[in-house]
Amino acid sequence: MTTTEEKENDSLNLSSLASALESTVKAEDINYSDEELETMREVKRLLEEEDGLSYVNPRFLAYTVIVCKNRVQDSVDKYRKFLKAMSACGDGSLTNVETDDEMWNDPHVVSFLRKYYVPCGVDFEGRQILWIYGGEPITEEMELTCVRAGILYTAAVHADNKSLREGITFVIDTSKQGSKEKIGNESKLQKLNQSYPLRPQAIYLAGSSYATRLLINGLIRIASVFTKQKILQRIKFVTMEEAVELVPKESAPRYAGGEGGNISDVFEWAKKRYAALPIPDL
């Protein structure tokens, strides 16, 4: 029998979830602390002086520094790792994170975001969900667009105080891995995806076959040499049904039976969220 206290708690939880879902449409204001700004300036200086960068994208820099917990060397290393991975894509001409306008002006970004990214809401803690849908393969001709769209979308996912500073829930749909056509650039794109600055609080690998699980477990054992153990402990194999149950139904993607965070257009959502990430005063 449900008590009055339980009803009140349910009401509070629903209210909290409703508030969090609202933040997926309009990100709350983000303010950088003086310490964060100081770290951003130092990371920018090192990238310019040691790596010869003539431009450091301020939004991507701010996102990287905060996800790296305001640690100078970790932020520099992560930025460098990402630049190395992205420079291997396409014709090799993309060696730095471009300006916001240059990325948004890629004529294929709109269609790429709508085709390859599935909108989601927030998890039960109010953190944004980044759900990777293993759909069609990405051709070599689309690799540069893939880089630009990935930067814009990943930053947009983190564009609220809770997700930026506490982390996100990361879900990877692996159910189609065995059936996808191989075109030869899979390893390159995997390295790119692994190089994004992320701080996942939960990592769910959904729909893996037994063979895929064996392969991923092998990769995890290799990764354990380089990756912090607490991150590896957050990786869980789940069915697609379990993945959907692990997040609010309102937040799960529509193709998996959810409501997609009530987001009608992933491109418009990403553009508004990205714009809400403040440009730091460097």
VMD Tcl script that draws the C-alpha trace (Angstrom):
set ca {
  {0.00 0.00 0.00}
  {1.39 3.41 -1.02}
  {1.97 5.82 1.83}
  {1.54 9.60 1.70}
  {5.31 9.99 2.04}
  {5.93 7.68 -0.95}
  {3.45 9.65 -3.03}
  {5.21 12.87 -2.11}
  {8.58 11.38 -3.04}
  {7.21 10.18 -6.40}
  {5.82 13.65 -7.02}
  {9.19 15.22 -6.22}
  {11.01 12.79 -8.52}
  {8.62 13.49 -11.39}
  {8.98 17.21 -10.81}
  {12.76 16.91 -10.85}
  {12.68 14.83 -14.03}
  {10.33 17.30 -15.73}
  {12.70 20.13 -14.85}
  {15.67 18.17 -16.18}
  {13.88 17.33 -19.42}
  {13.13 20.99 -19.89}
  {16.86 21.69 -19.75}
  {17.35 19.51 -22.84}
  {15.57 22.19 -24.85}
  {17.01 25.27 -23.15}
  {20.32 24.82 -21.39}
  {20.67 26.57 -18.06}
  {23.20 29.37 -17.73}
  {26.81 28.25 -17.39}
  {29.31 30.48 -15.62}
  {33.04 29.78 -15.66}
  {34.92 30.30 -12.42}
  {38.10 32.38 -12.26}
  {40.07 29.19 -11.68}
  {38.54 27.55 -14.78}
  {39.30 30.63 -16.89}
  {42.88 30.64 -15.63}
  {43.28 26.99 -16.64}
  {41.75 27.65 -20.06}
  {44.22 30.49 -20.68}
  {47.16 28.30 -19.66}
  {46.02 25.40 -21.87}
  {45.57 27.82 -24.78}
  {49.07 29.24 -24.20}
  {50.65 25.79 -24.20}
  {48.83 24.71 -27.36}
  {49.90 27.89 -29.13}
  {53.52 27.88 -27.96}
  {54.30 24.15 -27.94}
  {52.07 22.96 -30.78}
  {52.11 26.07 -32.94}
  {48.35 26.42 -33.07}
  {47.28 29.76 -34.50}
  {43.70 29.25 -33.33}
  {42.13 27.44 -30.36}
  {38.35 27.14 -30.51}
  {37.23 28.76 -27.23}
  {34.06 26.68 -26.76}
  {35.81 23.37 -27.43}
  {38.63 24.50 -25.14}
  {36.23 25.37 -22.30}
  {34.38 22.07 -22.70}
  {37.66 20.11 -22.73}
  {39.08 21.84 -19.64}
  {35.96 21.33 -17.51}
  {35.46 17.71 -18.59}
  {39.13 17.16 -17.67}
  {38.35 18.52 -14.18}
  {40.28 21.74 -14.67}
  {43.64 19.95 -14.92}
  {46.07 21.72 -17.23}
  {48.13 18.77 -18.47}
  {45.14 16.43 -18.83}
  {43.37 19.11 -20.90}
  {46.41 19.69 -23.13}
  {46.88 15.95 -23.64}
  {43.20 15.43 -24.47}
  {43.14 18.35 -26.93}
  {46.26 17.00 -28.63}
  {44.86 13.48 -28.79}
  {41.72 14.76 -30.46}
  {43.67 16.81 -33.02}
  {45.77 13.77 -33.89}
  {42.69 11.60 -34.43}
  {40.83 14.19 -36.49}
  {43.84 14.92 -38.72}
  {43.75 11.29 -39.89}
  {40.23 11.77 -41.27}
  {39.27 12.70 -44.80}
  {42.05 14.15 -46.92}
  {44.07 15.17 -43.88}
  {43.38 18.87 -44.33}
  {41.50 19.20 -41.05}
  {44.31 19.57 -38.51}
  {42.65 21.91 -36.01}
  {39.21 22.49 -34.50}
  {37.70 25.13 -36.76}
  {35.69 28.20 -35.83}
  {32.03 27.67 -34.96}
  {30.90 29.28 -38.21}
  {33.19 27.10 -40.31}
  {31.80 23.94 -38.72}
  {28.14 24.97 -38.97}
  {28.66 26.12 -42.56}
  {29.62 22.65 -43.73}
  {26.70 22.03 -46.15}
  {26.37 18.41 -45.01}
  {26.29 18.97 -41.23}
  {22.52 19.42 -41.06}
  {21.72 16.17 -42.87}
  {24.50 14.33 -41.03}
  {23.18 15.29 -37.60}
  {19.65 14.26 -38.55}
  {20.79 10.95 -40.03}
  {23.44 9.73 -37.60}
  {22.43 11.18 -34.22}
  {19.40 10.18 -32.20}
  {18.05 12.79 -29.77}
  {17.68 11.81 -26.13}
  {16.74 13.47 -22.87}
  {18.35 13.13 -19.46}
  {18.96 10.21 -17.13}
  {17.34 9.77 -13.71}
  {19.95 12.10 -12.19}
  {19.25 14.90 -14.68}
  {22.43 14.31 -16.70}
  {22.25 14.34 -20.49}
  {22.29 11.05 -22.38}
  {24.64 10.54 -25.33}
  {23.26 7.59 -27.27}
  {25.27 6.28 -30.23}
  {23.19 4.51 -32.85}
  {25.21 2.05 -34.90}
  {23.38 2.64 -38.16}
  {24.79 3.07 -41.64}
  {28.55 3.20 -42.20}
  {30.21 6.59 -42.68}
  {31.96 6.87 -46.03}
  {35.41 8.39 -46.40}
  {33.85 11.33 -48.26}
  {31.82 12.15 -45.16}
  {34.66 11.92 -42.63}
  {35.32 15.68 -42.37}
  {31.61 16.31 -41.87}
  {31.62 13.53 -39.28}
  {34.36 15.36 -37.34}
  {32.52 18.70 -37.45}
  {29.15 17.23 -36.52}
  {30.73 15.21 -33.72}
  {32.35 18.28 -32.16}
  {29.14 20.31 -32.35}
  {26.86 17.57 -31.04}
  {29.15 16.38 -28.23}
  {29.63 19.93 -26.97}
  {25.87 20.50 -27.21}
  {25.20 17.40 -25.10}
  {27.38 18.89 -22.35}
  {25.88 22.40 -22.55}
  {24.23 22.48 -19.13}
  {25.86 22.79 -15.73}
  {25.04 19.27 -14.54}
  {26.23 17.43 -17.65}
  {29.29 19.64 -18.10}
  {30.54 19.36 -14.54}
  {29.17 15.99 -13.38}
  {29.23 13.94 -16.56}
  {26.75 12.12 -18.80}
  {25.22 8.70 -19.40}
  {26.77 7.09 -22.48}
  {24.88 4.38 -24.40}
  {26.30 2.60 -27.45}
  {23.94 0.49 -29.54}
  {26.14 -2.38 -30.74}
  {23.28 -4.54 -32.04}
  {24.08 -3.84 -35.70}
  {27.87 -4.12 -35.53}
  {28.00 -7.56 -37.11}
  {25.70 -6.65 -40.00}
  {27.30 -3.34 -40.98}
  {29.17 -3.21 -44.26}
  {32.93 -2.74 -43.74}
  {34.43 0.01 -45.89}
  {37.95 0.24 -44.44}
  {37.83 3.36 -42.26}
  {36.32 1.79 -39.15}
  {39.54 1.81 -37.10}
  {40.17 5.47 -37.95}
  {36.67 6.52 -36.90}
  {36.87 4.41 -33.75}
  {40.03 6.29 -32.72}
  {38.25 9.57 -33.43}
  {35.25 8.60 -31.29}
  {37.52 7.48 -28.46}
  {39.40 10.79 -28.49}
  {36.45 13.05 -27.60}
  {36.70 14.56 -24.12}
  {34.02 12.73 -22.13}
  {33.27 12.07 -18.46}
  {30.68 9.28 -18.54}
  {29.12 8.31 -15.22}
  {27.64 5.18 -16.82}
  {28.56 3.37 -20.04}
  {26.06 0.88 -21.42}
  {26.95 -1.36 -24.37}
  {23.54 -2.40 -25.61}
  {22.53 -5.36 -27.75}
  {25.96 -6.99 -28.07}
  {26.12 -10.52 -29.46}
  {28.26 -13.09 -27.65}
  {31.05 -12.70 -30.22}
  {30.95 -8.91 -29.94}
  {31.12 -9.14 -26.14}
  {34.23 -11.33 -26.37}
  {35.85 -8.81 -28.71}
  {34.94 -5.82 -26.54}
  {36.10 -7.59 -23.38}
  {39.45 -8.15 -25.07}
  {39.68 -4.49 -25.98}
  {38.75 -3.50 -22.42}
  {41.58 -5.67 -21.06}
  {43.99 -3.89 -23.40}
  {42.52 -0.50 -22.49}
  {42.99 -1.25 -18.79}
  {46.71 -0.55 -19.28}
  {45.96 3.04 -20.29}
  {42.56 3.85 -18.78}
  {41.62 4.50 -15.17}
  {40.02 1.47 -13.54}
  {37.03 3.44 -12.27}
  {36.08 4.25 -15.87}
  {36.31 0.61 -16.93}
  {34.14 -0.39 -13.97}
  {31.36 1.82 -15.33}
  {31.07 -0.26 -18.52}
  {28.12 -2.67 -18.51}
  {26.76 -5.01 -21.16}
  {22.98 -4.77 -21.39}
  {20.22 -5.79 -23.74}
  {18.43 -3.08 -25.70}
  {15.41 -3.56 -23.46}
  {17.56 -3.08 -20.37}
  {19.20 0.03 -21.85}
  {15.78 1.62 -22.32}
  {14.77 0.71 -18.76}
  {17.96 2.25 -17.35}
  {16.87 5.73 -18.46}
  {13.48 7.50 -18.28}
  {11.17 6.44 -21.10}
  {10.74 10.11 -22.01}
  {14.49 10.30 -22.59}
  {15.18 7.11 -24.54}
  {15.43 7.46 -28.35}
  {12.27 6.95 -30.36}
  {13.65 4.05 -32.40}
  {14.10 2.16 -29.11}
  {10.55 2.87 -27.90}
  {11.20 6.10 -26.00}
  {10.14 9.68 -26.60}
  {13.51 11.12 -27.58}
  {13.53 13.75 -24.86}
  {10.59 15.37 -26.67}
  {13.11 16.78 -29.16}
  {11.51 17.25 -32.57}
  {14.63 18.24 -34.56}
  {18.10 17.12 -33.46}
  {19.81 19.79 -35.58}
  {17.85 22.70 -34.11}
  {18.31 21.25 -30.61}
  {22.07 20.90 -31.09}
  {22.43 24.40 -32.49}
  {20.55 26.02 -29.58}
  {22.42 23.96 -27.00}
  {25.81 24.69 -28.57}
  {25.08 28.41 -28.60}
  {24.24 28.19 -24.87}
  {27.78 27.10 -24.10}
  {29.42 30.44 -23.23}
  {32.52 31.68 -25.05}
  {35.13 32.17 -22.32}
  {36.95 35.47 -21.92}
  {40.49 34.41 -22.78}
}
mol new
graphics top color blue
foreach p $ca { graphics top sphere $p radius 0.5 }
foreach p [lrange $ca 0 end-1] q [lrange $ca 1 end] { graphics top cylinder $p $q radius 0.2 }
display resetview
